[in-house]
Amino acid sequence: MDTSKEAIVTWCQEYLASLLEVPAATIDPTADFDRLGIDSAVAVALLIEVEDRYGVDLAPEDLFENPNLDAVATYLHTQSRPSVG
């Protein structure tokens, strides 16, 4: 699985687009989640899918610290990289 930041952003855009019933291209990865209309139910769904897909436990607080897809993708990319050594 591709865990590059760009691939994570694309997957998140597609996942959120399916939940929000909008085209993925309309989801700006630099827009804050509240601007995108993401409520707590959608946020929880995203957290669950991220954990299942990337094996990274993303807490609700992490969405406050990383309030847009670009920031979340950066966080996931750094957390999902295999350990060296």
PDB file with SEQRES, HELIX, SHEET and CRYST1 records, atoms N, CA, C and O in Angstrom:
SEQRES   1 A   85  MET ASP THR SER LYS GLU ALA ILE VAL THR TRP CYS GLN          
SEQRES   2 A   85  GLU TYR LEU ALA SER LEU LEU GLU VAL PRO ALA ALA THR          
SEQRES   3 A   85  ILE ASP PRO THR ALA ASP PHE ASP ARG LEU GLY ILE ASP          
SEQRES   4 A   85  SER ALA VAL ALA VAL ALA LEU LEU ILE GLU VAL GLU ASP          
SEQRES   5 A   85  ARG TYR GLY VAL ASP LEU ALA PRO GLU ASP LEU PHE GLU          
SEQRES   6 A   85  ASN PRO ASN LEU ASP ALA VAL ALA THR TYR LEU HIS THR          
SEQRES   7 A   85  GLN SER ARG PRO SER VAL GLY                                  
HELIX    1 AA1 LYS A    5  LEU A   20  1                                  16    
HELIX    2 AA2 ALA A   24  THR A   26  5                                   3    
HELIX    3 AA3 SER A   40  TYR A   54  1                                  15    
HELIX    4 AA4 PRO A   60  GLU A   65  1                                   6    
HELIX    5 AA5 LEU A   69  SER A   80  1                                  12    
CRYST1    1.000    1.000    1.000  90.00  90.00  90.00 P 1           1          
ATOM      1  N   MET A   1       0.843  -1.176   0.000  1.00  0.00           N  
ATOM      2  CA  MET A   1       0.000   0.000   0.000  1.00  0.00           C  
ATOM      3  C   MET A   1       0.889   1.240   0.000  1.00  0.00           C  
ATOM      4  O   MET A   1       1.902   1.304   0.697  1.00  0.00           O  
ATOM      5  N   ASP A   2       0.491   2.198  -0.780  1.00  0.00           N  
ATOM      6  CA  ASP A   2       1.236   3.456  -0.895  1.00  0.00           C  
ATOM      7  C   ASP A   2       0.911   4.341   0.307  1.00  0.00           C  
ATOM      8  O   ASP A   2      -0.237   4.745   0.495  1.00  0.00           O  
ATOM      9  N   THR A   3       1.925   4.637   1.116  1.00  0.00           N  
ATOM     10  CA  THR A   3       1.717   5.506   2.277  1.00  0.00           C  
ATOM     11  C   THR A   3       2.367   6.869   2.076  1.00  0.00           C  
ATOM     12  O   THR A   3       2.693   7.562   3.039  1.00  0.00           O  
ATOM     13  N   SER A   4       2.552   7.245   0.811  1.00  0.00           N  
ATOM     14  CA  SER A   4       3.054   8.595   0.555  1.00  0.00           C  
ATOM     15  C   SER A   4       1.976   9.595   0.959  1.00  0.00           C  
ATOM     16  O   SER A   4       0.787   9.274   0.971  1.00  0.00           O  
ATOM     17  N   LYS A   5       2.397  10.783   1.283  1.00  0.00           N  
ATOM     18  CA  LYS A   5       1.449  11.819   1.692  1.00  0.00           C  
ATOM     19  C   LYS A   5       0.396  12.043   0.611  1.00  0.00           C  
ATOM     20  O   LYS A   5      -0.790  12.178   0.915  1.00  0.00           O  
ATOM     21  N   GLU A   6       0.823  12.083  -0.640  1.00  0.00           N  
ATOM     22  CA  GLU A   6      -0.103  12.340  -1.747  1.00  0.00           C  
ATOM     23  C   GLU A   6      -1.147  11.235  -1.862  1.00  0.00           C  
ATOM     24  O   GLU A   6      -2.323  11.514  -2.097  1.00  0.00           O  
ATOM     25  N   ALA A   7      -0.725   9.988  -1.698  1.00  0.00           N  
ATOM     26  CA  ALA A   7      -1.658   8.861  -1.780  1.00  0.00           C  
ATOM     27  C   ALA A   7      -2.655   8.890  -0.628  1.00  0.00           C  
ATOM     28  O   ALA A   7      -3.829   8.567  -0.809  1.00  0.00           O  
ATOM     29  N   ILE A   8      -2.190   9.276   0.552  1.00  0.00           N  
ATOM     30  CA  ILE A   8      -3.079   9.362   1.710  1.00  0.00           C  
ATOM     31  C   ILE A   8      -4.108  10.466   1.501  1.00  0.00           C  
ATOM     32  O   ILE A   8      -5.289  10.274   1.789  1.00  0.00           O  
ATOM     33  N   VAL A   9      -3.671  11.618   1.002  1.00  0.00           N  
ATOM     34  CA  VAL A   9      -4.607  12.718   0.719  1.00  0.00           C  
ATOM     35  C   VAL A   9      -5.665  12.256  -0.276  1.00  0.00           C  
ATOM     36  O   VAL A   9      -6.857  12.489  -0.075  1.00  0.00           O  
ATOM     37  N   THR A  10      -5.232  11.604  -1.343  1.00  0.00           N  
ATOM     38  CA  THR A  10      -6.168  11.142  -2.371  1.00  0.00           C  
ATOM     39  C   THR A  10      -7.175  10.157  -1.789  1.00  0.00           C  
ATOM     40  O   THR A  10      -8.372  10.266  -2.054  1.00  0.00           O  
ATOM     41  N   TRP A  11      -6.698   9.198  -0.999  1.00  0.00           N  
ATOM     42  CA  TRP A  11      -7.606   8.225  -0.395  1.00  0.00           C  
ATOM     43  C   TRP A  11      -8.599   8.925   0.535  1.00  0.00           C  
ATOM     44  O   TRP A  11      -9.795   8.640   0.490  1.00  0.00           O  
ATOM     45  N   CYS A  12      -8.111   9.833   1.372  1.00  0.00           N  
ATOM     46  CA  CYS A  12      -8.995  10.558   2.294  1.00  0.00           C  
ATOM     47  C   CYS A  12     -10.031  11.384   1.528  1.00  0.00           C  
ATOM     48  O   CYS A  12     -11.201  11.422   1.909  1.00  0.00           O  
ATOM     49  N   GLN A  13      -9.605  12.037   0.458  1.00  0.00           N  
ATOM     50  CA  GLN A  13     -10.543  12.812  -0.361  1.00  0.00           C  
ATOM     51  C   GLN A  13     -11.638  11.900  -0.916  1.00  0.00           C  
ATOM     52  O   GLN A  13     -12.821  12.236  -0.856  1.00  0.00           O  
ATOM     53  N   GLU A  14     -11.245  10.764  -1.447  1.00  0.00           N  
ATOM     54  CA  GLU A  14     -12.214   9.832  -2.024  1.00  0.00           C  
ATOM     55  C   GLU A  14     -13.142   9.264  -0.956  1.00  0.00           C  
ATOM     56  O   GLU A  14     -14.344   9.127  -1.182  1.00  0.00           O  
ATOM     57  N   TYR A  15     -12.585   8.934   0.203  1.00  0.00           N  
ATOM     58  CA  TYR A  15     -13.401   8.386   1.288  1.00  0.00           C  
ATOM     59  C   TYR A  15     -14.411   9.424   1.775  1.00  0.00           C  
ATOM     60  O   TYR A  15     -15.601   9.131   1.895  1.00  0.00           O  
ATOM     61  N   LEU A  16     -13.933  10.633   2.053  1.00  0.00           N  
ATOM     62  CA  LEU A  16     -14.847  11.677   2.524  1.00  0.00           C  
ATOM     63  C   LEU A  16     -15.873  12.043   1.458  1.00  0.00           C  
ATOM     64  O   LEU A  16     -17.029  12.317   1.779  1.00  0.00           O  
ATOM     65  N   ALA A  17     -15.466  12.050   0.213  1.00  0.00           N  
ATOM     66  CA  ALA A  17     -16.398  12.355  -0.876  1.00  0.00           C  
ATOM     67  C   ALA A  17     -17.541  11.350  -0.901  1.00  0.00           C  
ATOM     68  O   ALA A  17     -18.694  11.717  -1.131  1.00  0.00           O  
ATOM     69  N   SER A  18     -17.221  10.084  -0.665  1.00  0.00           N  
ATOM     70  CA  SER A  18     -18.280   9.074  -0.661  1.00  0.00           C  
ATOM     71  C   SER A  18     -19.236   9.289   0.509  1.00  0.00           C  
ATOM     72  O   SER A  18     -20.443   9.098   0.360  1.00  0.00           O  
ATOM     73  N   LEU A  19     -18.716   9.680   1.662  1.00  0.00           N  
ATOM     74  CA  LEU A  19     -19.576   9.932   2.819  1.00  0.00           C  
ATOM     75  C   LEU A  19     -20.418  11.189   2.647  1.00  0.00           C  
ATOM     76  O   LEU A  19     -21.590  11.221   3.022  1.00  0.00           O  
ATOM     77  N   LEU A  20     -19.809  12.222   2.076  1.00  0.00           N  
ATOM     78  CA  LEU A  20     -20.496  13.510   1.917  1.00  0.00           C  
ATOM     79  C   LEU A  20     -21.299  13.589   0.617  1.00  0.00           C  
ATOM     80  O   LEU A  20     -22.041  14.544   0.390  1.00  0.00           O  
ATOM     81  N   GLU A  21     -21.138  12.573  -0.230  1.00  0.00           N  
ATOM     82  CA  GLU A  21     -21.833  12.515  -1.521  1.00  0.00           C  
ATOM     83  C   GLU A  21     -21.530  13.732  -2.392  1.00  0.00           C  
ATOM     84  O   GLU A  21     -22.426  14.393  -2.918  1.00  0.00           O  
ATOM     85  N   VAL A  22     -20.227  13.998  -2.524  1.00  0.00           N  
ATOM     86  CA  VAL A  22     -19.739  15.083  -3.381  1.00  0.00           C  
ATOM     87  C   VAL A  22     -18.574  14.537  -4.205  1.00  0.00           C  
ATOM     88  O   VAL A  22     -17.997  13.513  -3.839  1.00  0.00           O  
ATOM     89  N   PRO A  23     -18.216  15.197  -5.310  1.00  0.00           N  
ATOM     90  CA  PRO A  23     -17.035  14.762  -6.064  1.00  0.00           C  
ATOM     91  C   PRO A  23     -15.754  14.945  -5.236  1.00  0.00           C  
ATOM     92  O   PRO A  23     -15.597  15.948  -4.540  1.00  0.00           O  
ATOM     93  N   ALA A  24     -14.857  13.984  -5.318  1.00  0.00           N  
ATOM     94  CA  ALA A  24     -13.605  14.053  -4.552  1.00  0.00           C  
ATOM     95  C   ALA A  24     -12.818  15.320  -4.868  1.00  0.00           C  
ATOM     96  O   ALA A  24     -12.154  15.875  -3.993  1.00  0.00           O  
ATOM     97  N   ALA A  25     -12.890  15.773  -6.102  1.00  0.00           N  
ATOM     98  CA  ALA A  25     -12.140  16.965  -6.512  1.00  0.00           C  
ATOM     99  C   ALA A  25     -12.608  18.229  -5.797  1.00  0.00           C  
ATOM    100  O   ALA A  25     -11.885  19.226  -5.772  1.00  0.00           O  
ATOM    101  N   THR A  26     -13.802  18.202  -5.218  1.00  0.00           N  
ATOM    102  CA  THR A  26     -14.305  19.393  -4.519  1.00  0.00           C  
ATOM    103  C   THR A  26     -13.809  19.473  -3.081  1.00  0.00           C  
ATOM    104  O   THR A  26     -14.046  20.470  -2.398  1.00  0.00           O  
ATOM    105  N   ILE A  27     -13.128  18.438  -2.620  1.00  0.00           N  
ATOM    106  CA  ILE A  27     -12.629  18.432  -1.246  1.00  0.00           C  
ATOM    107  C   ILE A  27     -11.211  18.981  -1.239  1.00  0.00           C  
ATOM    108  O   ILE A  27     -10.266  18.317  -1.664  1.00  0.00           O  
ATOM    109  N   ASP A  28     -11.086  20.197  -0.750  1.00  0.00           N  
ATOM    110  CA  ASP A  28      -9.797  20.890  -0.677  1.00  0.00           C  
ATOM    111  C   ASP A  28      -9.008  20.334   0.505  1.00  0.00           C  
ATOM    112  O   ASP A  28      -9.451  20.465   1.646  1.00  0.00           O  
ATOM    113  N   PRO A  29      -7.849  19.717   0.264  1.00  0.00           N  
ATOM    114  CA  PRO A  29      -7.086  19.134   1.361  1.00  0.00           C  
ATOM    115  C   PRO A  29      -6.517  20.157   2.339  1.00  0.00           C  
ATOM    116  O   PRO A  29      -6.071  19.788   3.425  1.00  0.00           O  
ATOM    117  N   THR A  30      -6.525  21.434   1.971  1.00  0.00           N  
ATOM    118  CA  THR A  30      -6.015  22.458   2.891  1.00  0.00           C  
ATOM    119  C   THR A  30      -7.134  23.174   3.639  1.00  0.00           C  
ATOM    120  O   THR A  30      -6.868  24.031   4.482  1.00  0.00           O  
ATOM    121  N   ALA A  31      -8.383  22.828   3.338  1.00  0.00           N  
ATOM    122  CA  ALA A  31      -9.520  23.458   4.026  1.00  0.00           C  
ATOM    123  C   ALA A  31      -9.761  22.753   5.355  1.00  0.00           C  
ATOM    124  O   ALA A  31      -9.690  21.527   5.443  1.00  0.00           O  
ATOM    125  N   ASP A  32     -10.046  23.538   6.379  1.00  0.00           N  
ATOM    126  CA  ASP A  32     -10.353  22.951   7.681  1.00  0.00           C  
ATOM    127  C   ASP A  32     -11.589  22.065   7.577  1.00  0.00           C  
ATOM    128  O   ASP A  32     -12.476  22.308   6.758  1.00  0.00           O  
ATOM    129  N   PHE A  33     -11.632  21.036   8.418  1.00  0.00           N  
ATOM    130  CA  PHE A  33     -12.729  20.078   8.374  1.00  0.00           C  
ATOM    131  C   PHE A  33     -14.090  20.742   8.543  1.00  0.00           C  
ATOM    132  O   PHE A  33     -15.050  20.358   7.875  1.00  0.00           O  
ATOM    133  N   ASP A  34     -14.187  21.727   9.420  1.00  0.00           N  
ATOM    134  CA  ASP A  34     -15.488  22.380   9.624  1.00  0.00           C  
ATOM    135  C   ASP A  34     -15.955  23.097   8.358  1.00  0.00           C  
ATOM    136  O   ASP A  34     -17.155  23.151   8.091  1.00  0.00           O  
ATOM    137  N   ARG A  35     -15.029  23.645   7.580  1.00  0.00           N  
ATOM    138  CA  ARG A  35     -15.392  24.276   6.302  1.00  0.00           C  
ATOM    139  C   ARG A  35     -15.886  23.271   5.281  1.00  0.00           C  
ATOM    140  O   ARG A  35     -16.664  23.612   4.390  1.00  0.00           O  
ATOM    141  N   LEU A  36     -15.436  22.034   5.412  1.00  0.00           N  
ATOM    142  CA  LEU A  36     -15.853  20.981   4.490  1.00  0.00           C  
ATOM    143  C   LEU A  36     -17.189  20.355   4.892  1.00  0.00           C  
ATOM    144  O   LEU A  36     -17.737  19.530   4.161  1.00  0.00           O  
ATOM    145  N   GLY A  37     -17.708  20.748   6.053  1.00  0.00           N  
ATOM    146  CA  GLY A  37     -18.973  20.190   6.523  1.00  0.00           C  
ATOM    147  C   GLY A  37     -18.822  18.843   7.203  1.00  0.00           C  
ATOM    148  O   GLY A  37     -19.764  18.052   7.252  1.00  0.00           O  
ATOM    149  N   ILE A  38     -17.635  18.587   7.726  1.00  0.00           N  
ATOM    150  CA  ILE A  38     -17.385  17.313   8.397  1.00  0.00           C  
ATOM    151  C   ILE A  38     -17.806  17.436   9.854  1.00  0.00           C  
ATOM    152  O   ILE A  38     -17.229  18.203  10.624  1.00  0.00           O  
ATOM    153  N   ASP A  39     -18.834  16.653  10.217  1.00  0.00           N  
ATOM    154  CA  ASP A  39     -19.318  16.670  11.591  1.00  0.00           C  
ATOM    155  C   ASP A  39     -18.661  15.535  12.378  1.00  0.00           C  
ATOM    156  O   ASP A  39     -17.813  14.815  11.851  1.00  0.00           O  
ATOM    157  N   SER A  40     -19.055  15.384  13.634  1.00  0.00           N  
ATOM    158  CA  SER A  40     -18.405  14.393  14.488  1.00  0.00           C  
ATOM    159  C   SER A  40     -18.625  12.968  13.987  1.00  0.00           C  
ATOM    160  O   SER A  40     -17.732  12.131  14.118  1.00  0.00           O  
ATOM    161  N   ALA A  41     -19.788  12.676  13.421  1.00  0.00           N  
ATOM    162  CA  ALA A  41     -20.053  11.323  12.916  1.00  0.00           C  
ATOM    163  C   ALA A  41     -19.121  10.983  11.751  1.00  0.00           C  
ATOM    164  O   ALA A  41     -18.586   9.876  11.684  1.00  0.00           O  
ATOM    165  N   VAL A  42     -18.930  11.925  10.845  1.00  0.00           N  
ATOM    166  CA  VAL A  42     -18.033  11.704   9.706  1.00  0.00           C  
ATOM    167  C   VAL A  42     -16.590  11.609  10.197  1.00  0.00           C  
ATOM    168  O   VAL A  42     -15.816  10.792   9.698  1.00  0.00           O  
ATOM    169  N   ALA A  43     -16.229  12.438  11.169  1.00  0.00           N  
ATOM    170  CA  ALA A  43     -14.870  12.401  11.717  1.00  0.00           C  
ATOM    171  C   ALA A  43     -14.571  11.045  12.351  1.00  0.00           C  
ATOM    172  O   ALA A  43     -13.489  10.492  12.158  1.00  0.00           O  
ATOM    173  N   VAL A  44     -15.532  10.510  13.107  1.00  0.00           N  
ATOM    174  CA  VAL A  44     -15.337   9.200  13.732  1.00  0.00           C  
ATOM    175  C   VAL A  44     -15.208   8.115  12.663  1.00  0.00           C  
ATOM    176  O   VAL A  44     -14.373   7.219  12.785  1.00  0.00           O  
ATOM    177  N   ALA A  45     -16.025   8.194  11.623  1.00  0.00           N  
ATOM    178  CA  ALA A  45     -15.927   7.226  10.525  1.00  0.00           C  
ATOM    179  C   ALA A  45     -14.543   7.286   9.881  1.00  0.00           C  
ATOM    180  O   ALA A  45     -13.953   6.251   9.569  1.00  0.00           O  
ATOM    181  N   LEU A  46     -14.030   8.495   9.682  1.00  0.00           N  
ATOM    182  CA  LEU A  46     -12.693   8.659   9.110  1.00  0.00           C  
ATOM    183  C   LEU A  46     -11.635   8.048  10.026  1.00  0.00           C  
ATOM    184  O   LEU A  46     -10.726   7.366   9.551  1.00  0.00           O  
ATOM    185  N   LEU A  47     -11.743   8.284  11.326  1.00  0.00           N  
ATOM    186  CA  LEU A  47     -10.781   7.731  12.280  1.00  0.00           C  
ATOM    187  C   LEU A  47     -10.750   6.208  12.206  1.00  0.00           C  
ATOM    188  O   LEU A  47      -9.679   5.601  12.209  1.00  0.00           O  
ATOM    189  N   ILE A  48     -11.931   5.596  12.142  1.00  0.00           N  
ATOM    190  CA  ILE A  48     -12.022   4.135  12.089  1.00  0.00           C  
ATOM    191  C   ILE A  48     -11.399   3.603  10.800  1.00  0.00           C  
ATOM    192  O   ILE A  48     -10.634   2.639  10.830  1.00  0.00           O  
ATOM    193  N   GLU A  49     -11.721   4.220   9.685  1.00  0.00           N  
ATOM    194  CA  GLU A  49     -11.183   3.771   8.397  1.00  0.00           C  
ATOM    195  C   GLU A  49      -9.672   3.960   8.311  1.00  0.00           C  
ATOM    196  O   GLU A  49      -8.971   3.117   7.752  1.00  0.00           O  
ATOM    197  N   VAL A  50      -9.172   5.057   8.862  1.00  0.00           N  
ATOM    198  CA  VAL A  50      -7.727   5.306   8.870  1.00  0.00           C  
ATOM    199  C   VAL A  50      -7.015   4.212   9.655  1.00  0.00           C  
ATOM    200  O   VAL A  50      -5.986   3.695   9.219  1.00  0.00           O  
ATOM    201  N   GLU A  51      -7.567   3.862  10.815  1.00  0.00           N  
ATOM    202  CA  GLU A  51      -6.939   2.815  11.619  1.00  0.00           C  
ATOM    203  C   GLU A  51      -6.952   1.482  10.871  1.00  0.00           C  
ATOM    204  O   GLU A  51      -5.951   0.767  10.855  1.00  0.00           O  
ATOM    205  N   ASP A  52      -8.085   1.149  10.252  1.00  0.00           N  
ATOM    206  CA  ASP A  52      -8.178  -0.104   9.501  1.00  0.00           C  
ATOM    207  C   ASP A  52      -7.232  -0.120   8.305  1.00  0.00           C  
ATOM    208  O   ASP A  52      -6.570  -1.126   8.049  1.00  0.00           O  
ATOM    209  N   ARG A  53      -7.166   0.974   7.583  1.00  0.00           N  
ATOM    210  CA  ARG A  53      -6.385   1.019   6.339  1.00  0.00           C  
ATOM    211  C   ARG A  53      -4.883   1.164   6.588  1.00  0.00           C  
ATOM    212  O   ARG A  53      -4.078   0.473   5.964  1.00  0.00           O  
ATOM    213  N   TYR A  54      -4.510   2.061   7.499  1.00  0.00           N  
ATOM    214  CA  TYR A  54      -3.090   2.384   7.683  1.00  0.00           C  
ATOM    215  C   TYR A  54      -2.483   1.830   8.972  1.00  0.00           C  
ATOM    216  O   TYR A  54      -1.272   1.915   9.173  1.00  0.00           O  
ATOM    217  N   GLY A  55      -3.321   1.264   9.849  1.00  0.00           N  
ATOM    218  CA  GLY A  55      -2.809   0.712  11.092  1.00  0.00           C  
ATOM    219  C   GLY A  55      -2.305   1.767  12.057  1.00  0.00           C  
ATOM    220  O   GLY A  55      -1.480   1.487  12.927  1.00  0.00           O  
ATOM    221  N   VAL A  56      -2.809   2.985  11.896  1.00  0.00           N  
ATOM    222  CA  VAL A  56      -2.408   4.091  12.766  1.00  0.00           C  
ATOM    223  C   VAL A  56      -3.619   4.495  13.591  1.00  0.00           C  
ATOM    224  O   VAL A  56      -4.673   4.823  13.045  1.00  0.00           O  
ATOM    225  N   ASP A  57      -3.463   4.469  14.908  1.00  0.00           N  
ATOM    226  CA  ASP A  57      -4.547   4.867  15.796  1.00  0.00           C  
ATOM    227  C   ASP A  57      -4.599   6.384  15.840  1.00  0.00           C  
ATOM    228  O   ASP A  57      -3.728   7.029  16.425  1.00  0.00           O  
ATOM    229  N   LEU A  58      -5.608   6.940  15.226  1.00  0.00           N  
ATOM    230  CA  LEU A  58      -5.784   8.390  15.159  1.00  0.00           C  
ATOM    231  C   LEU A  58      -6.869   8.770  16.155  1.00  0.00           C  
ATOM    232  O   LEU A  58      -8.030   8.400  15.977  1.00  0.00           O  
ATOM    233  N   ALA A  59      -6.506   9.503  17.200  1.00  0.00           N  
ATOM    234  CA  ALA A  59      -7.455   9.916  18.230  1.00  0.00           C  
ATOM    235  C   ALA A  59      -8.221  11.153  17.774  1.00  0.00           C  
ATOM    236  O   ALA A  59      -7.725  11.918  16.947  1.00  0.00           O  
ATOM    237  N   PRO A  60      -9.425  11.354  18.306  1.00  0.00           N  
ATOM    238  CA  PRO A  60     -10.182  12.561  17.946  1.00  0.00           C  
ATOM    239  C   PRO A  60      -9.385  13.849  18.168  1.00  0.00           C  
ATOM    240  O   PRO A  60      -9.529  14.809  17.410  1.00  0.00           O  
ATOM    241  N   GLU A  61      -8.557  13.868  19.194  1.00  0.00           N  
ATOM    242  CA  GLU A  61      -7.743  15.056  19.474  1.00  0.00           C  
ATOM    243  C   GLU A  61      -6.774  15.351  18.330  1.00  0.00           C  
ATOM    244  O   GLU A  61      -6.419  16.503  18.081  1.00  0.00           O  
ATOM    245  N   ASP A  62      -6.354  14.289  17.639  1.00  0.00           N  
ATOM    246  CA  ASP A  62      -5.426  14.471  16.521  1.00  0.00           C  
ATOM    247  C   ASP A  62      -6.052  15.282  15.393  1.00  0.00           C  
ATOM    248  O   ASP A  62      -5.344  15.964  14.652  1.00  0.00           O  
ATOM    249  N   LEU A  63      -7.378  15.214  15.257  1.00  0.00           N  
ATOM    250  CA  LEU A  63      -8.045  16.009  14.229  1.00  0.00           C  
ATOM    251  C   LEU A  63      -8.050  17.493  14.590  1.00  0.00           C  
ATOM    252  O   LEU A  63      -8.081  18.348  13.705  1.00  0.00           O  
ATOM    253  N   PHE A  64      -8.019  17.800  15.886  1.00  0.00           N  
ATOM    254  CA  PHE A  64      -7.919  19.202  16.295  1.00  0.00           C  
ATOM    255  C   PHE A  64      -6.512  19.733  16.053  1.00  0.00           C  
ATOM    256  O   PHE A  64      -6.327  20.892  15.684  1.00  0.00           O  
ATOM    257  N   GLU A  65      -5.527  18.870  16.265  1.00  0.00           N  
ATOM    258  CA  GLU A  65      -4.135  19.267  16.053  1.00  0.00           C  
ATOM    259  C   GLU A  65      -3.765  19.268  14.572  1.00  0.00           C  
ATOM    260  O   GLU A  65      -2.832  19.957  14.158  1.00  0.00           O  
ATOM    261  N   ASN A  66      -4.495  18.499  13.786  1.00  0.00           N  
ATOM    262  CA  ASN A  66      -4.281  18.389  12.334  1.00  0.00           C  
ATOM    263  C   ASN A  66      -5.633  18.634  11.661  1.00  0.00           C  
ATOM    264  O   ASN A  66      -6.289  17.680  11.243  1.00  0.00           O  
ATOM    265  N   PRO A  67      -6.060  19.895  11.549  1.00  0.00           N  
ATOM    266  CA  PRO A  67      -7.453  20.209  11.211  1.00  0.00           C  
ATOM    267  C   PRO A  67      -7.837  20.160   9.734  1.00  0.00           C  
ATOM    268  O   PRO A  67      -8.913  20.626   9.361  1.00  0.00           O  
ATOM    269  N   ASN A  68      -6.966  19.598   8.887  1.00  0.00           N  
ATOM    270  CA  ASN A  68      -7.330  19.454   7.472  1.00  0.00           C  
ATOM    271  C   ASN A  68      -6.672  18.184   6.922  1.00  0.00           C  
ATOM    272  O   ASN A  68      -5.810  17.591   7.571  1.00  0.00           O  
ATOM    273  N   LEU A  69      -7.085  17.780   5.736  1.00  0.00           N  
ATOM    274  CA  LEU A  69      -6.569  16.530   5.166  1.00  0.00           C  
ATOM    275  C   LEU A  69      -5.073  16.561   4.923  1.00  0.00           C  
ATOM    276  O   LEU A  69      -4.393  15.550   5.098  1.00  0.00           O  
ATOM    277  N   ASP A  70      -4.558  17.700   4.525  1.00  0.00           N  
ATOM    278  CA  ASP A  70      -3.125  17.815   4.279  1.00  0.00           C  
ATOM    279  C   ASP A  70      -2.340  17.534   5.562  1.00  0.00           C  
ATOM    280  O   ASP A  70      -1.348  16.805   5.541  1.00  0.00           O  
ATOM    281  N   ALA A  71      -2.786  18.112   6.668  1.00  0.00           N  
ATOM    282  CA  ALA A  71      -2.113  17.902   7.953  1.00  0.00           C  
ATOM    283  C   ALA A  71      -2.279  16.466   8.433  1.00  0.00           C  
ATOM    284  O   ALA A  71      -1.331  15.873   8.948  1.00  0.00           O  
ATOM    285  N   VAL A  72      -3.468  15.901   8.272  1.00  0.00           N  
ATOM    286  CA  VAL A  72      -3.700  14.513   8.672  1.00  0.00           C  
ATOM    287  C   VAL A  72      -2.826  13.572   7.844  1.00  0.00           C  
ATOM    288  O   VAL A  72      -2.245  12.630   8.381  1.00  0.00           O  
ATOM    289  N   ALA A  73      -2.734  13.824   6.549  1.00  0.00           N  
ATOM    290  CA  ALA A  73      -1.911  12.979   5.680  1.00  0.00           C  
ATOM    291  C   ALA A  73      -0.441  13.039   6.083  1.00  0.00           C  
ATOM    292  O   ALA A  73       0.246  12.017   6.082  1.00  0.00           O  
ATOM    293  N   THR A  74       0.039  14.217   6.422  1.00  0.00           N  
ATOM    294  CA  THR A  74       1.422  14.353   6.886  1.00  0.00           C  
ATOM    295  C   THR A  74       1.627  13.537   8.156  1.00  0.00           C  
ATOM    296  O   THR A  74       2.614  12.812   8.282  1.00  0.00           O  
ATOM    297  N   TYR A  75       0.697  13.655   9.094  1.00  0.00           N  
ATOM    298  CA  TYR A  75       0.771  12.908  10.349  1.00  0.00           C  
ATOM    299  C   TYR A  75       0.756  11.399  10.078  1.00  0.00           C  
ATOM    300  O   TYR A  75       1.590  10.662  10.605  1.00  0.00           O  
ATOM    301  N   LEU A  76      -0.191  10.947   9.259  1.00  0.00           N  
ATOM    302  CA  LEU A  76      -0.284   9.516   8.955  1.00  0.00           C  
ATOM    303  C   LEU A  76       0.962   9.009   8.250  1.00  0.00           C  
ATOM    304  O   LEU A  76       1.446   7.914   8.538  1.00  0.00           O  
ATOM    305  N   HIS A  77       1.477   9.807   7.329  1.00  0.00           N  
ATOM    306  CA  HIS A  77       2.686   9.413   6.599  1.00  0.00           C  
ATOM    307  C   HIS A  77       3.848   9.189   7.566  1.00  0.00           C  
ATOM    308  O   HIS A  77       4.580   8.208   7.434  1.00  0.00           O  
ATOM    309  N   THR A  78       4.021  10.074   8.523  1.00  0.00           N  
ATOM    310  CA  THR A  78       5.133   9.923   9.468  1.00  0.00           C  
ATOM    311  C   THR A  78       4.894   8.765  10.429  1.00  0.00           C  
ATOM    312  O   THR A  78       5.848   8.116  10.859  1.00  0.00           O  
ATOM    313  N   GLN A  79       3.632   8.495  10.774  1.00  0.00           N  
ATOM    314  CA  GLN A  79       3.320   7.416  11.711  1.00  0.00           C  
ATOM    315  C   GLN A  79       3.332   6.037  11.050  1.00  0.00           C  
ATOM    316  O   GLN A  79       3.587   5.035  11.717  1.00  0.00           O  
ATOM    317  N   SER A  80       3.061   5.980   9.756  1.00  0.00           N  
ATOM    318  CA  SER A  80       2.946   4.681   9.087  1.00  0.00           C  
ATOM    319  C   SER A  80       4.243   4.224   8.434  1.00  0.00           C  
ATOM    320  O   SER A  80       4.312   3.123   7.888  1.00  0.00           O  
ATOM    321  N   ARG A  81       5.264   5.062   8.487  1.00  0.00           N  
ATOM    322  CA  ARG A  81       6.552   4.665   7.903  1.00  0.00           C  
ATOM    323  C   ARG A  81       7.153   3.546   8.732  1.00  0.00           C  
ATOM    324  O   ARG A  81       7.126   3.608   9.962  1.00  0.00           O  
ATOM    325  N   PRO A  82       7.694   2.523   8.084  1.00  0.00           N  
ATOM    326  CA  PRO A  82       8.300   1.424   8.835  1.00  0.00           C  
ATOM    327  C   PRO A  82       9.525   1.889   9.619  1.00  0.00           C  
ATOM    328  O   PRO A  82      10.277   2.759   9.179  1.00  0.00           O  
ATOM    329  N   SER A  83       9.697   1.296  10.765  1.00  0.00           N  
ATOM    330  CA  SER A  83      10.866   1.615  11.591  1.00  0.00           C  
ATOM    331  C   SER A  83      12.121   1.074  10.929  1.00  0.00           C  
ATOM    332  O   SER A  83      12.110   0.008  10.314  1.00  0.00           O  
ATOM    333  N   VAL A  84      13.189   1.822  11.066  1.00  0.00           N  
ATOM    334  CA  VAL A  84      14.471   1.402  10.506  1.00  0.00           C  
ATOM    335  C   VAL A  84      15.327   0.875  11.646  1.00  0.00           C  
ATOM    336  O   VAL A  84      15.437   1.501  12.701  1.00  0.00           O  
ATOM    337  N   GLY A  85      15.932  -0.291  11.417  1.00  0.00           N  
ATOM    338  CA  GLY A  85      16.849  -0.803  12.412  1.00  0.00           C  
ATOM    339  C   GLY A  85      16.431  -1.992  13.123  1.00  0.00           C  
ATOM    340  O   GLY A  85      17.159  -2.485  13.984  1.00  0.00           O  
TER     341      GLY A  85                                                      
END                                                                             
